Amino acid sequence: MSTAWDDEIERRIRVYEELEQNGGIAGRLGMVDYTALVAMVVVLAGGFWAWGGI
């Protein structure tokens, strides 16, 4: 006799197995994305620092 929780666990296992077979999660951030985010934060922080310092 299977409970709803057991069915959910089995479903999640299947989903993760499919993700492993397909090469990962679509839309995952890569190194370029993180580099661009860091650059944007630095530029914005520097801009606001310069704007407030004038």
Biopython code that builds the backbone (N, CA, C, O; Angstrom):
import numpy as np
from Bio.PDB.StructureBuilder import StructureBuilder

atoms = [
    (1, "MET", "N", (0.847, -1.181, 0.000)),
    (1, "MET", "CA", (0.000, 0.000, 0.000)),
    (1, "MET", "C", (0.888, 1.237, 0.000)),
    (1, "MET", "O", (1.765, 1.385, 0.851)),
    (2, "SER", "N", (0.659, 2.097, -0.934)),
    (2, "SER", "CA", (1.483, 3.282, -1.131)),
    (2, "SER", "C", (0.745, 4.526, -0.627)),
    (2, "SER", "O", (-0.452, 4.700, -0.854)),
    (3, "THR", "N", (1.483, 5.364, 0.049)),
    (3, "THR", "CA", (0.882, 6.605, 0.526)),
    (3, "THR", "C", (1.190, 7.722, -0.465)),
    (3, "THR", "O", (2.016, 7.556, -1.362)),
    (4, "ALA", "N", (0.534, 8.837, -0.302)),
    (4, "ALA", "CA", (0.757, 9.983, -1.172)),
    (4, "ALA", "C", (2.199, 10.467, -1.060)),
    (4, "ALA", "O", (2.785, 10.902, -2.052)),
    (5, "TRP", "N", (2.771, 10.397, 0.135)),
    (5, "TRP", "CA", (4.149, 10.838, 0.333)),
    (5, "TRP", "C", (5.122, 9.933, -0.427)),
    (5, "TRP", "O", (6.077, 10.422, -1.031)),
    (6, "ASP", "N", (4.885, 8.622, -0.401)),
    (6, "ASP", "CA", (5.724, 7.689, -1.148)),
    (6, "ASP", "C", (5.669, 7.989, -2.648)),
    (6, "ASP", "O", (6.690, 7.956, -3.334)),
    (7, "ASP", "N", (4.475, 8.279, -3.142)),
    (7, "ASP", "CA", (4.317, 8.620, -4.561)),
    (7, "ASP", "C", (5.080, 9.902, -4.895)),
    (7, "ASP", "O", (5.698, 10.002, -5.956)),
    (8, "GLU", "N", (5.037, 10.870, -4.001)),
    (8, "GLU", "CA", (5.737, 12.136, -4.223)),
    (8, "GLU", "C", (7.250, 11.926, -4.244)),
    (8, "GLU", "O", (7.947, 12.503, -5.079)),
    (9, "ILE", "N", (7.748, 11.114, -3.342)),
    (9, "ILE", "CA", (9.186, 10.808, -3.307)),
    (9, "ILE", "C", (9.609, 10.133, -4.611)),
    (9, "ILE", "O", (10.639, 10.489, -5.184)),
    (10, "GLU", "N", (8.841, 9.182, -5.075)),
    (10, "GLU", "CA", (9.151, 8.500, -6.334)),
    (10, "GLU", "C", (9.135, 9.480, -7.506)),
    (10, "GLU", "O", (9.987, 9.408, -8.391)),
    (11, "ARG", "N", (8.173, 10.387, -7.508)),
    (11, "ARG", "CA", (8.083, 11.388, -8.586)),
    (11, "ARG", "C", (9.313, 12.279, -8.579)),
    (11, "ARG", "O", (9.883, 12.561, -9.633)),
    (12, "ARG", "N", (9.723, 12.721, -7.410)),
    (12, "ARG", "CA", (10.899, 13.586, -7.305)),
    (12, "ARG", "C", (12.159, 12.862, -7.745)),
    (12, "ARG", "O", (13.015, 13.457, -8.401)),
    (13, "ILE", "N", (12.286, 11.605, -7.401)),
    (13, "ILE", "CA", (13.446, 10.816, -7.839)),
    (13, "ILE", "C", (13.479, 10.745, -9.361)),
    (13, "ILE", "O", (14.536, 10.919, -9.968)),
    (14, "ARG", "N", (12.334, 10.492, -9.980)),
    (14, "ARG", "CA", (12.278, 10.437, -11.445)),
    (14, "ARG", "C", (12.663, 11.766, -12.069)),
    (14, "ARG", "O", (13.382, 11.798, -13.067)),
    (15, "VAL", "N", (12.191, 12.866, -11.488)),
    (15, "VAL", "CA", (12.516, 14.193, -12.024)),
    (15, "VAL", "C", (14.018, 14.446, -11.957)),
    (15, "VAL", "O", (14.605, 14.912, -12.933)),
    (16, "TYR", "N", (14.647, 14.147, -10.827)),
    (16, "TYR", "CA", (16.090, 14.366, -10.700)),
    (16, "TYR", "C", (16.884, 13.446, -11.611)),
    (16, "TYR", "O", (17.921, 13.852, -12.135)),
    (17, "GLU", "N", (16.426, 12.215, -11.812)),
    (17, "GLU", "CA", (17.101, 11.314, -12.740)),
    (17, "GLU", "C", (17.020, 11.844, -14.165)),
    (17, "GLU", "O", (17.993, 11.756, -14.914)),
    (18, "GLU", "N", (15.862, 12.396, -14.550)),
    (18, "GLU", "CA", (15.714, 12.984, -15.885)),
    (18, "GLU", "C", (16.634, 14.193, -16.045)),
    (18, "GLU", "O", (17.239, 14.377, -17.102)),
    (19, "LEU", "N", (16.741, 15.018, -15.001)),
    (19, "LEU", "CA", (17.633, 16.171, -15.068)),
    (19, "LEU", "C", (19.084, 15.738, -15.257)),
    (19, "LEU", "O", (19.817, 16.352, -16.033)),
    (20, "GLU", "N", (19.497, 14.705, -14.569)),
    (20, "GLU", "CA", (20.863, 14.205, -14.714)),
    (20, "GLU", "C", (21.109, 13.685, -16.124)),
    (20, "GLU", "O", (22.185, 13.898, -16.683)),
    (21, "GLN", "N", (20.129, 13.009, -16.700)),
    (21, "GLN", "CA", (20.277, 12.467, -18.048)),
    (21, "GLN", "C", (20.313, 13.577, -19.096)),
    (21, "GLN", "O", (21.020, 13.461, -20.097)),
    (22, "ASN", "N", (19.557, 14.650, -18.874)),
    (22, "ASN", "CA", (19.455, 15.723, -19.858)),
    (22, "ASN", "C", (20.546, 16.768, -19.714)),
    (22, "ASN", "O", (20.572, 17.722, -20.492)),
    (23, "GLY", "N", (21.438, 16.630, -18.759)),
    (23, "GLY", "CA", (22.554, 17.562, -18.643)),
    (23, "GLY", "C", (22.303, 18.736, -17.722)),
    (23, "GLY", "O", (23.017, 19.733, -17.830)),
    (24, "GLY", "N", (21.364, 18.684, -16.852)),
    (24, "GLY", "CA", (21.196, 19.746, -15.863)),
    (24, "GLY", "C", (19.905, 20.523, -16.020)),
    (24, "GLY", "O", (19.016, 20.162, -16.791)),
    (25, "ILE", "N", (19.840, 21.573, -15.281)),
    (25, "ILE", "CA", (18.637, 22.395, -15.221)),
    (25, "ILE", "C", (18.724, 23.488, -16.280)),
    (25, "ILE", "O", (19.716, 24.215, -16.343)),
    (26, "ALA", "N", (17.708, 23.606, -17.099)),
    (26, "ALA", "CA", (17.667, 24.646, -18.122)),
    (26, "ALA", "C", (17.542, 26.008, -17.455)),
    (26, "ALA", "O", (16.779, 26.166, -16.502)),
    (27, "GLY", "N", (18.281, 26.982, -17.945)),
    (27, "GLY", "CA", (18.213, 28.316, -17.395)),
    (27, "GLY", "C", (19.126, 28.545, -16.211)),
    (27, "GLY", "O", (19.053, 29.596, -15.573)),
    (28, "ARG", "N", (19.970, 27.604, -15.906)),
    (28, "ARG", "CA", (20.902, 27.738, -14.784)),
    (28, "ARG", "C", (21.926, 28.810, -15.105)),
    (28, "ARG", "O", (22.395, 28.905, -16.239)),
    (29, "LEU", "N", (22.276, 29.621, -14.108)),
    (29, "LEU", "CA", (23.252, 30.679, -14.315)),
    (29, "LEU", "C", (24.643, 30.097, -14.486)),
    (29, "LEU", "O", (25.030, 29.155, -13.794)),
    (30, "GLY", "N", (25.384, 30.672, -15.415)),
    (30, "GLY", "CA", (26.754, 30.238, -15.655)),
    (30, "GLY", "C", (27.748, 31.289, -15.190)),
    (30, "GLY", "O", (27.367, 32.298, -14.596)),
    (31, "MET", "N", (29.022, 31.046, -15.463)),
    (31, "MET", "CA", (30.084, 31.952, -15.030)),
    (31, "MET", "C", (29.930, 33.337, -15.662)),
    (31, "MET", "O", (30.174, 34.347, -15.001)),
    (32, "VAL", "N", (29.533, 33.391, -16.920)),
    (32, "VAL", "CA", (29.344, 34.690, -17.590)),
    (32, "VAL", "C", (28.237, 35.486, -16.904)),
    (32, "VAL", "O", (28.361, 36.697, -16.725)),
    (33, "ASP", "N", (27.171, 34.816, -16.525)),
    (33, "ASP", "CA", (26.055, 35.484, -15.849)),
    (33, "ASP", "C", (26.495, 36.068, -14.507)),
    (33, "ASP", "O", (26.171, 37.211, -14.184)),
    (34, "TYR", "N", (27.230, 35.280, -13.734)),
    (34, "TYR", "CA", (27.697, 35.757, -12.434)),
    (34, "TYR", "C", (28.693, 36.898, -12.594)),
    (34, "TYR", "O", (28.670, 37.854, -11.818)),
    (35, "THR", "N", (29.563, 36.808, -13.590)),
    (35, "THR", "CA", (30.522, 37.889, -13.847)),
    (35, "THR", "C", (29.794, 39.173, -14.218)),
    (35, "THR", "O", (30.156, 40.249, -13.739)),
    (36, "ALA", "N", (28.777, 39.075, -15.062)),
    (36, "ALA", "CA", (28.001, 40.249, -15.447)),
    (36, "ALA", "C", (27.274, 40.844, -14.240)),
    (36, "ALA", "O", (27.207, 42.066, -14.103)),
    (37, "LEU", "N", (26.734, 40.003, -13.372)),
    (37, "LEU", "CA", (26.055, 40.507, -12.173)),
    (37, "LEU", "C", (27.023, 41.246, -11.253)),
    (37, "LEU", "O", (26.695, 42.309, -10.728)),
    (38, "VAL", "N", (28.209, 40.686, -11.060)),
    (38, "VAL", "CA", (29.206, 41.341, -10.210)),
    (38, "VAL", "C", (29.627, 42.667, -10.823)),
    (38, "VAL", "O", (29.749, 43.667, -10.116)),
    (39, "ALA", "N", (29.851, 42.683, -12.143)),
    (39, "ALA", "CA", (30.233, 43.923, -12.820)),
    (39, "ALA", "C", (29.132, 44.978, -12.679)),
    (39, "ALA", "O", (29.431, 46.147, -12.437)),
    (40, "MET", "N", (27.885, 44.588, -12.824)),
    (40, "MET", "CA", (26.777, 45.528, -12.695)),
    (40, "MET", "C", (26.717, 46.104, -11.279)),
    (40, "MET", "O", (26.496, 47.303, -11.108)),
    (41, "VAL", "N", (26.911, 45.261, -10.269)),
    (41, "VAL", "CA", (26.882, 45.731, -8.887)),
    (41, "VAL", "C", (28.015, 46.722, -8.642)),
    (41, "VAL", "O", (27.812, 47.755, -8.004)),
    (42, "VAL", "N", (29.204, 46.411, -9.147)),
    (42, "VAL", "CA", (30.352, 47.306, -8.960)),
    (42, "VAL", "C", (30.103, 48.643, -9.643)),
    (42, "VAL", "O", (30.368, 49.695, -9.061)),
    (43, "VAL", "N", (29.603, 48.614, -10.860)),
    (43, "VAL", "CA", (29.330, 49.861, -11.590)),
    (43, "VAL", "C", (28.247, 50.672, -10.882)),
    (43, "VAL", "O", (28.386, 51.886, -10.731)),
    (44, "LEU", "N", (27.186, 50.027, -10.453)),
    (44, "LEU", "CA", (26.116, 50.755, -9.757)),
    (44, "LEU", "C", (26.599, 51.323, -8.424)),
    (44, "LEU", "O", (26.324, 52.478, -8.099)),
    (45, "ALA", "N", (27.316, 50.510, -7.660)),
    (45, "ALA", "CA", (27.818, 50.999, -6.372)),
    (45, "ALA", "C", (28.793, 52.140, -6.576)),
    (45, "ALA", "O", (28.731, 53.139, -5.860)),
    (46, "GLY", "N", (29.697, 52.012, -7.543)),
    (46, "GLY", "CA", (30.636, 53.092, -7.845)),
    (46, "GLY", "C", (29.927, 54.351, -8.329)),
    (46, "GLY", "O", (30.296, 55.463, -7.954)),
    (47, "GLY", "N", (28.922, 54.171, -9.152)),
    (47, "GLY", "CA", (28.154, 55.320, -9.650)),
    (47, "GLY", "C", (27.432, 56.059, -8.520)),
    (47, "GLY", "O", (27.475, 57.287, -8.450)),
    (48, "PHE", "N", (26.781, 55.320, -7.654)),
    (48, "PHE", "CA", (26.087, 55.965, -6.545)),
    (48, "PHE", "C", (27.075, 56.579, -5.556)),
    (48, "PHE", "O", (26.785, 57.619, -4.965)),
    (49, "TRP", "N", (28.244, 55.947, -5.364)),
    (49, "TRP", "CA", (29.259, 56.501, -4.498)),
    (49, "TRP", "C", (29.767, 57.829, -5.079)),
    (49, "TRP", "O", (29.921, 58.809, -4.350)),
    (50, "ALA", "N", (30.026, 57.857, -6.389)),
    (50, "ALA", "CA", (30.511, 59.084, -7.036)),
    (50, "ALA", "C", (29.418, 60.154, -7.027)),
    (50, "ALA", "O", (29.706, 61.330, -6.807)),
    (51, "TRP", "N", (28.199, 59.765, -7.258)),
    (51, "TRP", "CA", (27.093, 60.709, -7.285)),
    (51, "TRP", "C", (26.912, 61.339, -5.906)),
    (51, "TRP", "O", (26.673, 62.541, -5.798)),
    (52, "GLY", "N", (27.024, 60.544, -4.874)),
    (52, "GLY", "CA", (26.870, 61.067, -3.513)),
    (52, "GLY", "C", (28.084, 61.837, -3.063)),
    (52, "GLY", "O", (27.982, 62.665, -2.158)),
    (53, "GLY", "N", (29.243, 61.590, -3.673)),
    (53, "GLY", "CA", (30.475, 62.257, -3.270)),
    (53, "GLY", "C", (30.678, 63.605, -3.944)),
    (53, "GLY", "O", (31.583, 64.349, -3.568)),
    (54, "ILE", "N", (29.852, 63.934, -4.933)),
    (54, "ILE", "CA", (30.022, 65.204, -5.650)),
    (54, "ILE", "C", (29.423, 66.340, -4.850)),
    (54, "ILE", "O", (29.465, 67.491, -5.285)),
]
sb = StructureBuilder()
sb.init_structure("model")
sb.init_model(0)
sb.init_chain("A")
sb.init_seg("    ")
for serial, (resi, resn, name, xyz) in enumerate(atoms, 1):
    if name == "N":
        sb.init_residue(resn, " ", resi, " ")
    sb.init_atom(name, np.array(xyz, "f"), 0.0, 1.0, " ", f" {name:<3s}", serial, name[0])
structure = sb.get_structure()
